[in-house]
Amino acid sequence: MCNTVLELLDQSKEDDVRFVFETRCHPKVVPYLFGKPPDSMEGHRQWLKDNVPSKRLLFVLKVKGKPVGYCQSYNYENDTVEVGFVVHPDYQDRGYGGRMVDMLVTELGKRMPEKKVVLEVMADNDRAIGLYEWHGFVKTIIHMEKR
């Protein structure tokens, strides 16, 4: 995939900030998030201010300069770093998710070579599970909660 780059989110780039907000709030994305998306752009900006980069790194995947997904790394306290990935629904099924997984794992290997990369995924998100397994992740625990 030519012209594909993974950029650290620059909070001064309004288009990138808005893209992450709109992707986090997309009705096809929300069911797969572990946290509630922000109610407003102001809430999103506050979340970014409180979390990026002090508690997490957030990257935007761009193809030919256009954002198509985002990913993040967080929870650095122990010997692992957690990651999460989202491809905007308009750009799914084009290989961007796999490219983003590879790029983020490579980037974190450079930044934090001593850390093991881990992730959580909803049990019913078969597409994501398949993608992660294809890229070398293995299931290690099952987390259950009462709803």
N, C-alpha and C positions, 0 to 999 in steps of 0.2 A: 504494500500500500504506500505509494509514493505520496509525499507531502503530508504525512501524518506525524504530528508532534504532540507530546505530552508536556504541557506548560503548567508551572505553579500558578495558582490563581493569583492574579494581580487585582486587588480590591478596588483599584482606581479605574479598571476597565469595566465600564458600566455594562457593556454587552455580555461579558463573561459572567458577571455577578447576576445579571437578570437571567441568563441561560441556566445557571445552576438553580436559581430560585424556581423558575418555571418547570424545570425537570423534576425537582424535588416535590413539586405540587401536582404533577401530572397525574390524572386519575388512574392511569395504567401503571404508574410507579409506586404510588402511595401504599398499596397493599403489601409491597415487598420491603418497605422501610422498617427499621427497628424502632425508630422514633417518629413522633408526630411532626409533620412538616410545618414550617412557619405559617401563621395566618396572614401575614402581610410582607411586603417587601421590606418595611422597616424592621419587622421581627427577624427577617432573614439577615439583614445587615448587622443587627445586634448579635445574632448567633455567630456570624463570621467574625465580628470584632472580638467576641468572647473566646472563640475557639481557634481561629486561624491567624498566625501559625503557632501560637503558644501551646495548644493542646493537640493539634492535628495539622497535617499537610494536606492541602486540597489541590488537585490537579485537574486541568481541563484538557480533554482530548480534542484536538482540532485536525480536520482534514481540509486541506487547501484553504486554511485560515478560518474555517467555519467550525464552531463547537458542535460536537456530536455526542459527547458524554463527559462524565466526570468521575473521579475516583479520589479516595482519601486514605490516609493512614493515621492511626491513633493508638492510644494505650501502649505507651512505650515503657511502662514501669518495670517489667521483668525482662525475660530473655526473648520475648516475642513482640511483634508489631502487628496490629490488626489492620485489615484493609477492607474496603467496600468499593463496589463498582456500580455505576448506572449508565446505561446507554439510553439516550432519549428515544422513546418509542418510534419516532419518525425515522430513526436511523438503525433500527435493529435488523437483524438478519443480513448484515453486510460484512461481518467479520470484525467489526470495530471492538466488540467486547473482548475477544481473544487478543487482539492487538494491544488493547489497554491493559489487560492482565499482564502480558509479557513486558510491556514497557514499564509498568509500575514496579513489578517484581525486580526488574533490572535496575531501576532507579534506586529502590530501597536497598538493594544489594551494595550499591556504591555508597549510599549515605549511612547505612547501618549494617555493615557486613556481619556483625555479631548476632543480629536478631533473626529469629525464625518468623516467616510470614504466615499468619493465620487469618481465617475469615469465618464469619457466620453467614448462613444462608437459610431462608425459610424452607422448611421441609417439603412444601408443595411447589417449590420453584425448580421444577425438573430441568428446565433449560439452563438455568444458572449452574445447577449441580453438575450437569453434563459438561458444561464449559469449563468449570473449575477442575473437574477430574481430567479432562482432556489436556489441561495445562499443568498437570502434575500434582494437584492437591488431592489429598486422601481424607476420607471421613474418619474422624478420630473420636468424637463424642456425639451423643444425642442429648439435646437440651429439650425438656418438656415443661409446659406450664399449663395450668388450669385456666380455662377461659370462662 
